[in-house]
Amino acid sequence: MSSIRNAVERRVHRERAQPQERKRLGLLEKHKDYSLRAKDFNKKKAQLRALRQKAADRNEDEFYFGMMSRKGPGNSLSQGKRWSGTVEGDRGNKVMDLDTVRLLKTQDVGYVRTVRSAALKEIKGLEERVVGLGGSLDAQDEEEFEDDDEMSFGAPKTKPKKTVFTEGVEERKEILQHKTEKAAHNEEDVDMEEDDTAKKNPEALRADQRQRLLQKLQRRLQNSRKKLRILTRTEYQLELQRAKTSKTATSMNGVTKSGKKFKVRERKR
């Protein structure tokens, strides 16, 4: 049956040409041409919408000195043959697409979660050791709220240094030698006192060692809690950035750079 259908001569359906009076306008646009043109138009419209949103969310206080010295791409009329269409100072680095950035954000969140879970385990172990030595965890919480510098991770505070001016090299050597002898003498006195205390009362020595260990554990616990708070805040910020770049709306609330609060619709349960 198919061979008989192919044997019959069929009518050739030609595309409609441009009328004679409209020849000056070029070829007649077909539906496939319109589809390509509409797709390109919608793509540019979405890109402009994204740029407007980015401009609305920008930080008005952000400033770099490169803004003063860097020039735009210019145009061929002003620069002539020297015009290349690129920004002066541009190193030619390609901008990563949104899918790649979204994947990198996901990996960053995974790493922060791993480190945060390890910090939680460390805090739990330190709390058990502090309680086992008879220490209190409430005092640690009060110290955490009093300490506002969370990025220091418990760095020891440096003592102010005193500058001593001498008349010559000999006087400087004498002062250094005197300080060294004084420090060595103090260490010997402390060692002798500890030996006497250990001989007289070994229970007091063990109690002193237990107290030193407790103080050391409490300092480690305080630093670990600071680290946990920083990791928690970092994880929230990464989740917020990933929610902003996601393809679909997610249940994440946040604040733009200009201070405007927004709430993305939640997924139906």
Secondary structure in CASP SS format (residue, H / E / C, confidence):
PFRMAT SS
TARGET T0000
AUTHOR 0000-0000-0000
METHOD secondary structure of the structure
MODEL  1
M C 1.00
S H 1.00
S H 1.00
I H 1.00
R H 1.00
N H 1.00
A H 1.00
V C 1.00
E C 1.00
R C 1.00
R C 1.00
V C 1.00
H C 1.00
R C 1.00
E C 1.00
R C 1.00
A C 1.00
Q C 1.00
P C 1.00
Q H 1.00
E H 1.00
R H 1.00
K H 1.00
R H 1.00
L H 1.00
G C 1.00
L C 1.00
L C 1.00
E C 1.00
K C 1.00
H H 1.00
K H 1.00
D H 1.00
Y H 1.00
S H 1.00
L H 1.00
R H 1.00
A H 1.00
K H 1.00
D H 1.00
F H 1.00
N H 1.00
K H 1.00
K H 1.00
K H 1.00
A H 1.00
Q H 1.00
L H 1.00
R H 1.00
A H 1.00
L H 1.00
R H 1.00
Q H 1.00
K H 1.00
A H 1.00
A H 1.00
D C 1.00
R C 1.00
N C 1.00
E C 1.00
D C 1.00
E C 1.00
F C 1.00
Y C 1.00
F C 1.00
G H 1.00
M H 1.00
M H 1.00
S H 1.00
R C 1.00
K C 1.00
G C 1.00
P C 1.00
G C 1.00
N C 1.00
S H 1.00
L H 1.00
S H 1.00
Q H 1.00
G H 1.00
K H 1.00
R H 1.00
W C 1.00
S C 1.00
G C 1.00
T C 1.00
V C 1.00
E C 1.00
G C 1.00
D C 1.00
R C 1.00
G C 1.00
N C 1.00
K C 1.00
V C 1.00
M C 1.00
D C 1.00
L H 1.00
D H 1.00
T H 1.00
V H 1.00
R H 1.00
L H 1.00
L H 1.00
K H 1.00
T H 1.00
Q H 1.00
D H 1.00
V H 1.00
G H 1.00
Y H 1.00
V H 1.00
R H 1.00
T H 1.00
V H 1.00
R H 1.00
S H 1.00
A H 1.00
A H 1.00
L H 1.00
K H 1.00
E H 1.00
I H 1.00
K H 1.00
G H 1.00
L H 1.00
E H 1.00
E H 1.00
R H 1.00
V H 1.00
V H 1.00
G H 1.00
L C 1.00
G C 1.00
G C 1.00
S C 1.00
L C 1.00
D H 1.00
A H 1.00
Q H 1.00
D H 1.00
E H 1.00
E H 1.00
E H 1.00
F H 1.00
E H 1.00
D C 1.00
D C 1.00
D C 1.00
E C 1.00
M C 1.00
S C 1.00
F C 1.00
G C 1.00
A C 1.00
P C 1.00
K C 1.00
T C 1.00
K C 1.00
P C 1.00
K C 1.00
K C 1.00
T C 1.00
V C 1.00
F C 1.00
T C 1.00
E C 1.00
G C 1.00
V H 1.00
E H 1.00
E H 1.00
R H 1.00
K H 1.00
E H 1.00
I H 1.00
L H 1.00
Q H 1.00
H H 1.00
K H 1.00
T H 1.00
E H 1.00
K H 1.00
A H 1.00
A H 1.00
H H 1.00
N H 1.00
E H 1.00
E H 1.00
D H 1.00
V H 1.00
D H 1.00
M H 1.00
E H 1.00
E H 1.00
D H 1.00
D H 1.00
T H 1.00
A H 1.00
K H 1.00
K H 1.00
N C 1.00
P H 1.00
E H 1.00
A H 1.00
L H 1.00
R H 1.00
A H 1.00
D H 1.00
Q H 1.00
R H 1.00
Q H 1.00
R H 1.00
L H 1.00
L H 1.00
Q H 1.00
K H 1.00
L H 1.00
Q H 1.00
R H 1.00
R H 1.00
L H 1.00
Q H 1.00
N H 1.00
S H 1.00
R H 1.00
K H 1.00
K H 1.00
L H 1.00
R H 1.00
I H 1.00
L H 1.00
T H 1.00
R H 1.00
T H 1.00
E H 1.00
Y H 1.00
Q H 1.00
L H 1.00
E H 1.00
L H 1.00
Q H 1.00
R H 1.00
A H 1.00
K H 1.00
T C 1.00
S C 1.00
K C 1.00
T C 1.00
A C 1.00
T C 1.00
S C 1.00
M C 1.00
N E 1.00
G E 1.00
V E 1.00
T C 1.00
K C 1.00
S C 1.00
G C 1.00
K C 1.00
K E 1.00
F E 1.00
K E 1.00
V C 1.00
R C 1.00
E C 1.00
R C 1.00
K C 1.00
R C 1.00
END
